Every structure is written in C-alpha cells, then in structure tokens.
Amino acid sequence: MTETQSSVTTWGEQTFGPASTPDVLVARAAVEFDELMEAARAKDKDEVAHEMADVLIILYRVATIFGFDLNAAVDAKMRINRARKWAPKGDGTGSHIKE
C-alpha cells in the first residue's frame, strides 16, 4: 500500500484524535525536526529516513486541516522557485534575489 495525505491524516486522527489547533502539530513537527537534525549529524541513514517521514506525516495533517494537498503545494511552489533568480551561499543553500 502506498500512503497518501488522506490515509496518513486518517491514521493520525484515529490514533491521536483531532489536533486541537494546527500550531500544536507544527510544534510537534519542530520536535521531530530536531530529531532529524540529530540523526543527520550522526549520519544515521535509517534514522534520517524515519525522522523525515515523521515530519512529513505531521505536515500532511497540517495541510489537511488547512484544506490543501501538500504535494500540489510543493508542485506550485517549485514553479515559483524555478522562475526566481537565486544567490547560492556556497554551502548547498541560498536565497532568492528580490528584484
């Protein structure tokens, strides 16, 4: 079975109950992101994958609360990103140049 935003959100609601507010989930995502940082620093590939999945699971739930498809939002944002001019910082990141 391939999971979808809908199946993940349904599981989350059934397992934990509805989120009292979206920011509760965002705060939980921050905790999971900290765990992802620890796994990345340890170069633990399996744990990195698990923690990235935990973050995405929570983000799916937040997106559902706000009534949009997260995968579609990524597609839309990438269209914006591809149209922008970027200034690389030399470390694998960068920022867009505001015109």
N, C-alpha and C positions, 0 to 999 in steps of 0.2 A: 504494500500500500504506500502510495506517495501522499504525504501530508499536504494539506492546503491551509491557507489562512483560516478558512472556515472550520476545518477539522481540528486544528490546533486551538482555536478560540473556544470551540465547543468543549474540548477536553479541559481547558483551563477553567472554564465556568463550572463544569461538573465537578472538577477536582477541588477547586479553591473557593468557588462561589463567585458571584459578580464582584468586580472591583468597586469599592466604594466611590472612588474618584480616579480619573486617569493618572493623576500625579502619583498615586500610590504605586501604580505599575511602573511609571517612569523611575521612581525612586528605587524600586526593586531591580530595574534594568541597570541602574548605576552600580548596585551591589554586584550584579552578575558581570558587569564590565570590569570592575576591579578584579574579580576572579579571573577574567580573561587576561588582564594585564599580568597577573602573577603567573599564569600558565605560559604566556608568551615569553616572559622573562626567563622562565625555566626551560624554554624551548621544548615543552611537552606537547607534541603534536596532537595526541589523542585528547588531552585535556583542553587544548585550544579549541579543537572541534566541538567538544561538549559545551564549553562556555559560550562560544559563538552561537551555537544552537539555542542555548538558554536565553541569550539576549534577543535573538530573532523571535523566539516563541513569545516573549513578553511584548516585543514591538508589534507582532501580529495582533495581539489582544488590544493594544492601544489603538492601532489603526481601525480595528473593528468598532471600538467604542466611538471613534470619530467618523465612522461611516465611509471609509475608503479602503481600496485594495492597495496594500503596501507594495506589491510587485508592480502594479500600474504606476504608483507614485515614483518608484525608482526609475521606471522607463521614462516618465515625464521629466524627472529631474536630470537624467542623463542627457536628454535632448537639450536642456538648458545648459548643462555643463559643457557639452560638445560645441556649443555655439559661443562660448566665452573664450576670452584670452586669459592665459594662465602665466603666473610667475613662479617657476619652480624654486624651492628653497634649498635644493641640493641634498636633501635627506630623504627623498621619496615623497615629500608632501609639497604643498604650495598653496597659493591663494589666487583668486581670480582678480584680474585687473579691472577696476571700475573706471569706466570711461565717462 
